[in-house]
Amino acid sequence: TTGNETVLYSFTFAGEDGYDPGGLVRDAQGNLYGTTSAGGASGKGTVFKVDTTGKETLLYSFSWAGGYGADGAYPLGLVQDAQGNLYGTTTSGGDLACDGPYGCGTVFKLDTTGKETVLYSFTGGRDGDGEWPAAEPLLDAQGNLYGTTDGGGAYGFFGTVFKVDTTGKETVLYSFTPTGGDGSDPHAGLVQDAQGNLYGTTLIGGDLACNAPSGCGTVFKVDTTGKETVLYSFTGTGGDGASPVAGLVRDAQGNLYGTTVYGGDLACNAPSGCGTVFKVDTTGKETVLYSFTGTGGDGASPEAGLVRDAQGNLYGTTVGGGDLLPAACPTRIVYAAPGCGTVFELQMAANSTLTVSTSGNGTVTSTDGFISCPGTCSHSYPPNTQVTLNATPGQGWVFGGWNGACLGTGSCTVTMTQPLSVDAIFSQAQQFVAATPCRLID
């Protein structure tokens, strides 16, 4: 089917409604909320609403204040809580003693009346708290906000992962280090798992043997104690990608998906490769799901993150490639292949279901924790996932063996290339009764 596009609102540039909009959030009534990084009453950006009829309402204009306002300047995006309050970050403004007259950015709240409150102003090198937030924040169920800065931190220039709690207290959870092996210069927001661990990307750092002098970037994890783990370092060779600018999406199994601007198919018609879509699994193994070629209209240089549907298909954008007529675009990005960019879909193979049944008294569990049953249970796995099952008999029972996709009596290991069924057979242990000696009487 084909879609019908409707322009809900056009920004005017000359007006005070702002221009250069970023991403959107949507409330339960269908209203859309977003930011513009420029324009507004003072030229420092806006927060706006577009309702279901296409009416735009300017909710807030960041101020001039003789240069850059204490309320922030150049907002990056929004998140919304259940009460309708909006939260975001600005790259500049705030504490104007930071970085000369420009400020080092803010975390802000905009309530439903349009009142703006600066929850936190970054101070930069003075306190090691970070400077220049890199993306919209992540909001958890308790109302805490998490994000990254691409500068500042304990070591001055390499960036941070931070938390701002509901009282406005900021905590640096992690400062990236001058060694670079842990990554440096995060440019995107974060995702969080059910245990509170945070995951993100850095633009540079990681494997310093990479074919870029400052490293090709990382995928990292910061746990609830502030410990950072590099899950994957991009090498820029072997087609694995380089320089992730965007953040990550996470599936129910804990796999992470993202994009790199460079790397991939080095035969692409951009000197450093046209970028990739990648997956990093829970063991840190990276798989390139697609390498852009910059030819044939497939796009080049994805700068933004991905969205993922219920079937596991991935959607995103590229800033280059696509329609090569005209070959140059007014906003041509020098590192990308020719073309004005694309919106793409990457169809993934369907998940397969593993069904486990037991007969008799015993349990079957998988080492990944998704299967645990007496009776019948199942779980849907991504393609080529390896699953190991173990059988434990109940008291007075023994494990007789597997039927279906496994045989024998040891552990059962299957690879999910299709739907599979496994039966575990448990039998009662034989009972031996000692006979009482007797004497025959003639």
C-alpha positions as CSV (number, residue, x, y, z in Angstrom):
1,T,0.0,0.0,0.0
2,T,1.0,3.6,-0.4
3,G,0.7,6.3,2.2
4,N,-0.9,9.7,2.0
5,E,1.3,12.5,3.4
6,T,-0.3,15.4,5.2
7,V,1.8,18.4,6.3
8,L,0.4,19.2,9.8
9,Y,2.3,22.4,10.2
10,S,5.0,24.3,8.3
11,F,7.5,26.5,10.3
12,T,7.8,30.0,9.0
13,F,11.5,30.9,9.7
14,A,10.6,34.6,9.8
15,G,8.1,34.1,12.6
16,E,8.5,33.3,16.3
17,D,7.3,29.8,16.0
18,G,10.9,28.4,15.5
19,Y,12.6,26.4,12.9
20,D,14.8,23.4,12.5
21,P,12.6,21.0,14.5
22,G,13.9,17.8,16.0
23,G,12.1,14.6,17.1
24,L,8.6,14.4,18.5
25,V,6.7,12.9,21.5
26,R,3.0,12.1,21.3
27,D,0.4,12.1,24.1
28,A,-2.6,9.9,24.6
29,Q,-4.8,12.4,22.9
30,G,-2.7,12.5,19.7
31,N,-1.0,15.9,20.3
32,L,2.6,16.2,19.2
33,Y,5.3,18.0,21.2
34,G,8.8,18.9,20.0
35,T,11.6,21.4,20.0
36,T,13.2,23.6,17.4
37,S,16.9,24.2,17.8
38,A,16.6,27.8,16.3
39,G,14.1,30.6,16.0
40,G,11.5,31.6,18.5
41,A,11.2,35.0,20.2
42,S,15.0,35.2,20.8
43,G,16.4,32.9,18.2
44,K,17.5,30.3,20.7
45,G,14.9,27.7,20.0
46,T,11.4,26.7,21.2
47,V,9.2,24.1,22.6
48,F,6.0,23.6,20.6
49,K,2.8,21.6,20.4
50,V,0.8,20.6,17.3
51,D,-2.7,19.4,18.0
52,T,-4.7,16.9,16.0
53,T,-6.1,19.7,13.8
54,G,-2.6,20.9,12.9
55,K,-2.8,24.0,15.1
56,E,0.7,24.9,16.4
57,T,1.1,26.4,19.9
58,L,4.3,27.9,21.0
59,L,4.7,26.6,24.6
60,Y,8.1,28.2,25.3
61,S,10.8,30.4,23.7
62,F,14.3,30.2,25.2
63,S,15.4,33.7,26.1
64,W,18.1,36.1,24.9
65,A,19.3,37.7,28.1
66,G,22.0,39.6,26.3
67,G,23.3,36.5,24.6
68,Y,22.5,33.1,26.0
69,G,19.8,32.8,28.7
70,A,20.0,31.2,32.1
71,D,17.0,29.1,31.0
72,G,19.1,27.4,28.3
73,A,19.5,27.7,24.6
74,Y,19.2,25.3,21.6
75,P,17.1,22.4,22.9
76,L,17.6,18.9,21.7
77,G,14.4,16.9,22.3
78,L,11.8,16.0,24.8
79,V,10.4,13.2,27.0
80,Q,7.0,13.4,28.7
81,D,5.8,12.0,32.1
82,A,2.3,10.6,32.9
83,Q,1.2,14.1,34.1
84,G,2.0,15.8,30.8
85,N,5.1,17.6,32.0
86,L,7.9,17.8,29.4
87,Y,11.6,17.4,30.1
88,G,14.6,18.1,27.8
89,T,18.1,19.4,27.6
90,T,19.8,22.3,25.9
91,T,23.3,22.4,24.5
92,S,24.0,25.9,25.7
93,G,22.8,28.5,28.1
94,G,22.3,27.9,31.8
95,D,25.2,28.9,34.0
96,L,26.7,31.7,32.0
97,A,30.0,31.6,34.0
98,C,30.6,28.3,32.2
99,D,32.4,28.5,28.9
100,G,32.4,32.3,28.6
101,P,29.1,33.9,27.6
102,Y,27.6,30.7,26.2
103,G,26.8,28.4,29.1
104,C,27.3,24.7,29.1
105,G,23.7,23.6,28.8
106,T,20.8,22.7,31.0
107,V,18.3,20.0,32.0
108,F,14.8,21.6,32.1
109,K,11.2,20.9,32.8
110,L,8.2,22.5,31.1
111,D,4.9,22.0,33.0
112,T,1.4,21.9,31.5
113,T,1.0,25.7,32.0
114,G,4.1,26.4,30.0
115,K,6.3,27.3,33.0
116,E,9.9,26.4,32.4
117,T,12.1,25.3,35.3
118,V,15.9,24.7,35.0
119,L,16.4,21.5,36.9
120,Y,20.2,21.6,36.5
121,S,22.8,23.9,34.9
122,F,26.1,22.3,33.9
123,T,29.2,24.1,35.1
124,G,31.8,22.4,32.9
125,G,35.4,22.2,34.1
126,R,34.7,23.9,37.4
127,D,33.1,20.9,39.0
128,G,33.7,18.0,36.6
129,D,29.9,17.7,36.1
130,G,30.0,17.6,32.3
131,E,29.1,20.2,29.6
132,W,27.0,20.3,26.5
133,P,24.3,17.6,26.8
134,A,24.2,15.4,23.8
135,A,20.6,14.3,23.4
136,E,17.1,14.3,25.0
137,P,17.1,12.7,28.5
138,L,15.9,9.3,29.5
139,L,13.1,9.3,32.1
140,D,12.7,6.4,34.5
141,A,9.5,5.3,36.4
142,Q,10.7,7.2,39.5
143,G,11.1,10.5,37.7
144,N,14.9,10.5,37.5
145,L,16.5,11.8,34.3
146,Y,19.6,10.2,32.7
147,G,21.7,11.5,29.8
148,T,25.2,12.1,28.4
149,T,27.4,15.1,27.8
150,D,29.9,15.1,25.0
151,G,32.3,17.2,27.0
152,G,33.4,17.9,30.6
153,G,33.6,15.3,33.4
154,A,36.3,14.4,35.8
155,Y,39.0,14.6,33.1
156,G,37.8,17.8,31.4
157,F,36.9,17.0,27.8
158,F,35.8,13.5,27.3
159,G,32.2,13.5,28.4
160,T,29.9,11.9,31.0
161,V,26.9,9.8,31.8
162,F,24.8,11.7,34.3
163,K,21.6,11.5,36.4
164,V,19.4,14.3,37.6
165,D,17.0,13.2,40.4
166,T,13.6,14.7,41.2
167,T,15.1,17.3,43.5
168,G,17.4,18.6,40.8
169,K,20.5,17.0,42.2
170,E,23.0,15.9,39.5
171,T,25.3,12.9,39.9
172,V,28.0,12.0,37.4
173,L,27.6,8.2,37.1
174,Y,30.7,7.9,34.8
175,S,33.4,10.2,33.4
176,F,35.1,9.0,30.2
177,T,38.8,8.9,30.6
178,P,41.8,10.3,28.6
179,T,43.0,6.8,27.8
180,G,40.2,6.5,25.3
181,G,39.8,2.7,25.6
182,D,36.5,3.2,27.5
183,G,35.1,5.4,24.7
184,S,34.9,9.2,24.4
185,D,32.6,11.9,23.3
186,P,29.1,10.3,23.5
187,H,26.7,12.0,21.1
188,A,23.4,10.2,21.9
189,G,21.0,9.4,24.6
190,L,20.7,6.2,26.7
191,V,18.5,3.1,27.0
192,Q,17.8,1.3,30.3
193,D,17.1,-2.3,31.2
194,A,14.8,-3.6,34.0
195,Q,17.8,-3.8,36.4
196,G,18.6,-0.1,35.9
197,N,21.7,-0.6,33.8
198,L,22.3,2.1,31.1
199,Y,23.5,1.5,27.5
200,G,24.8,4.0,25.0
201,T,27.4,4.8,22.3
202,T,30.5,7.0,22.0
203,L,31.5,8.6,18.8
204,I,35.3,8.0,19.3
205,G,37.6,6.1,21.6
206,G,37.5,2.3,22.1
207,D,40.0,0.4,19.9
208,L,42.8,2.9,19.4
209,A,44.3,0.6,16.7
210,C,41.2,1.5,14.6
211,N,42.0,3.4,11.4
212,A,40.9,6.7,12.9
213,P,43.5,8.4,15.2
214,S,41.0,8.8,18.1
215,G,39.3,5.4,17.8
216,C,36.1,4.4,16.0
217,G,33.7,4.5,18.9
218,T,32.1,2.0,21.3
219,V,28.9,0.5,22.6
220,F,29.0,0.7,26.4
221,K,27.1,-0.2,29.6
222,V,27.1,1.7,32.9
223,D,25.7,-0.4,35.8
224,T,23.9,0.9,38.8
225,T,27.2,1.3,40.7
226,G,28.7,3.5,38.0
227,K,31.0,0.8,36.6
228,E,31.4,1.1,32.9
229,T,31.9,-1.8,30.5
230,V,32.8,-1.6,26.8
231,L,30.5,-4.1,25.2
232,Y,32.0,-3.5,21.7
233,S,34.8,-1.4,20.2
234,F,34.4,-0.6,16.5
235,T,37.5,-1.3,14.4
236,G,36.7,0.5,11.2
237,T,38.1,-2.5,9.4
238,G,36.6,-5.8,8.4
239,G,33.3,-4.0,7.6
240,D,32.1,-3.7,11.3
241,G,31.3,0.0,11.1
242,A,32.7,3.1,12.7
243,S,31.6,6.2,14.6
244,P,28.1,5.7,16.0
245,V,26.4,9.1,16.4
246,A,23.0,7.8,17.4
247,G,21.8,5.8,20.4
248,L,20.5,2.3,20.7
249,V,17.3,0.3,20.8
250,R,17.0,-2.8,22.9
251,D,14.9,-5.9,22.4
252,A,13.3,-8.2,25.1
253,Q,16.3,-10.5,25.0
254,G,18.8,-7.7,25.8
255,N,20.2,-7.4,22.3
256,L,21.2,-3.8,21.2
257,Y,20.7,-2.3,17.8
258,G,22.2,0.9,16.3
259,T,23.8,2.6,13.4
260,T,27.3,3.9,12.4
261,V,27.9,6.8,10.1
262,Y,31.1,5.3,8.7
263,G,32.5,1.9,8.0
264,G,30.8,-1.1,6.5
265,D,31.2,-1.6,2.8
266,L,34.5,0.2,2.1
267,A,33.8,-0.1,-1.6
268,C,31.1,2.4,-1.1
269,N,31.5,5.7,-2.9
270,A,32.3,7.6,0.3
271,P,36.0,7.4,1.4
272,S,35.4,6.0,4.9
273,G,32.4,3.7,4.1
274,C,28.7,4.5,4.0
275,G,27.7,3.2,7.4
276,T,26.0,0.3,8.9
277,V,23.0,-1.1,10.9
278,F,24.4,-3.3,13.6
279,K,23.4,-5.6,16.5
280,V,25.4,-6.3,19.7
281,D,24.2,-9.3,21.7
282,T,24.4,-9.9,25.4
283,T,27.9,-11.5,25.1
284,G,29.3,-8.4,23.2
285,K,29.3,-10.1,19.8
286,E,28.7,-7.6,17.0
287,T,26.8,-8.5,13.8
288,V,26.5,-6.1,10.9
289,L,22.9,-6.4,9.8
290,Y,23.3,-4.1,6.8
291,S,26.1,-2.2,5.1
292,F,25.0,0.8,3.0
293,T,26.6,1.1,-0.4
294,G,25.6,4.6,-1.5
295,T,24.5,3.2,-4.8
296,G,21.3,1.7,-6.1
297,G,19.3,4.2,-3.9
298,D,19.9,2.3,-0.6
299,G,21.1,5.4,1.3
300,A,24.3,6.3,3.1
301,S,25.5,7.6,6.4
302,P,22.8,7.0,9.0
303,E,23.1,9.6,11.7
304,A,19.9,8.9,13.6
305,G,18.8,6.0,15.7
306,L,16.4,3.2,14.9
307,V,12.8,2.2,15.8
308,R,11.8,-1.4,16.0
309,D,8.4,-2.9,15.4
310,A,6.8,-6.0,17.1
311,Q,8.1,-8.3,14.4
312,G,11.7,-7.1,15.0
313,N,12.0,-5.1,11.8
314,L,14.1,-1.9,12.0
315,Y,13.4,1.6,10.6
316,G,15.7,4.6,10.3
317,T,17.0,7.4,8.1
318,T,20.2,8.2,6.2
319,V,21.5,11.7,5.4
320,G,23.0,10.7,2.1
321,G,22.2,8.3,-0.8
322,G,18.8,7.6,-2.2
323,D,17.6,9.6,-5.2
324,L,20.8,10.7,-7.0
325,L,18.9,13.2,-9.1
326,P,20.0,15.9,-8.2
327,A,23.4,14.6,-7.3
328,A,23.9,17.4,-4.8
329,C,21.6,18.6,-2.1
330,P,21.5,22.1,-0.6
331,T,22.5,20.7,2.8
332,R,25.1,18.3,1.4
333,I,27.0,16.5,4.1
334,V,30.6,16.2,2.9
335,Y,31.3,12.8,4.3
336,A,28.2,11.1,2.8
337,A,27.7,9.6,-0.6
338,P,25.7,11.8,-3.1
339,G,22.0,12.0,-2.7
340,C,19.6,13.7,-0.3
341,G,19.0,10.8,2.1
342,T,16.4,8.1,2.7
343,V,13.9,6.6,5.1
344,F,14.6,2.9,5.2
345,E,13.2,-0.4,6.5
346,L,15.4,-3.4,7.4
347,Q,13.3,-6.5,7.4
348,M,14.5,-9.1,9.9
349,A,13.9,-12.8,9.9
350,A,11.0,-13.8,12.0
351,N,11.5,-15.1,15.5
352,S,11.0,-18.8,16.2
353,T,9.3,-20.4,19.1
354,L,10.8,-23.2,21.2
355,T,8.1,-25.3,22.9
356,V,9.1,-27.6,25.8
357,S,6.9,-30.3,27.3
358,T,7.5,-32.6,30.2
359,S,5.9,-35.9,31.2
360,G,6.3,-37.3,34.6
361,N,7.7,-35.4,37.6
362,G,10.5,-33.1,36.7
363,T,11.4,-29.6,35.4
364,V,13.2,-28.2,32.4
365,T,15.1,-24.9,32.5
366,S,17.1,-23.0,29.9
367,T,20.4,-21.4,30.8
368,D,19.1,-18.0,29.6
369,G,16.2,-18.1,32.1
370,F,13.4,-17.9,29.5
371,I,12.3,-21.5,29.8
372,S,11.3,-22.9,33.2
373,C,8.5,-25.5,33.5
374,P,6.9,-28.6,34.4
375,G,4.1,-29.2,32.0
376,T,4.4,-27.1,28.8
377,C,6.1,-23.8,28.2
378,S,7.6,-21.8,25.3
379,H,9.6,-18.8,24.4
380,S,10.1,-16.9,21.1
381,Y,13.8,-16.5,20.1
382,P,15.5,-14.4,17.4
383,P,17.0,-16.3,14.4
384,N,20.1,-18.4,15.1
385,T,19.8,-18.1,18.9
386,Q,21.5,-21.0,20.6
387,V,19.5,-22.3,23.6
388,T,20.6,-24.9,26.2
389,L,18.1,-26.9,28.2
390,N,18.7,-28.9,31.4
391,A,16.3,-31.5,32.9
392,T,16.0,-32.0,36.6
393,P,13.9,-35.0,37.9
394,G,11.7,-34.7,40.9
395,Q,12.3,-36.7,44.1
396,G,11.9,-40.4,43.4
397,W,12.0,-39.8,39.6
398,V,14.7,-40.2,37.0
399,F,15.3,-38.4,33.7
400,G,14.8,-40.9,30.9
401,G,15.8,-38.7,27.9
402,W,14.7,-36.2,25.3
403,N,12.4,-36.5,22.3
404,G,11.9,-34.2,19.4
405,A,14.7,-31.7,18.6
406,C,17.0,-33.4,21.0
407,L,17.9,-37.0,22.0
408,G,19.9,-38.6,24.8
409,T,20.1,-37.8,28.5
410,G,22.6,-34.9,28.7
411,S,21.9,-31.2,28.2
412,C,19.9,-30.3,25.1
413,T,21.3,-27.5,22.9
414,V,19.3,-26.3,19.9
415,T,19.8,-23.5,17.4
416,M,16.6,-21.6,16.5
417,T,16.5,-21.6,12.8
418,Q,12.8,-22.6,12.8
419,P,10.1,-23.4,15.4
420,L,11.2,-26.4,17.5
421,S,9.6,-28.8,20.0
422,V,11.4,-30.7,22.8
423,D,9.9,-33.3,25.1
424,A,11.5,-34.3,28.4
425,I,10.6,-37.8,29.7
426,F,10.7,-38.5,33.5
427,S,10.0,-41.9,35.0
428,Q,9.6,-43.2,38.5
429,A,12.7,-44.7,40.0
430,Q,12.4,-48.4,40.5
431,Q,11.9,-49.4,44.1
432,F,13.7,-52.4,45.5
433,V,12.4,-54.1,48.7
434,A,14.9,-56.2,50.6
435,A,13.6,-59.8,51.2
436,T,13.6,-61.3,54.7
437,P,15.7,-64.5,54.8
438,C,13.7,-67.6,55.5
439,R,14.5,-71.2,56.4
440,L,12.8,-74.1,54.8
441,I,11.4,-76.7,57.1
442,D,11.2,-80.2,56.0
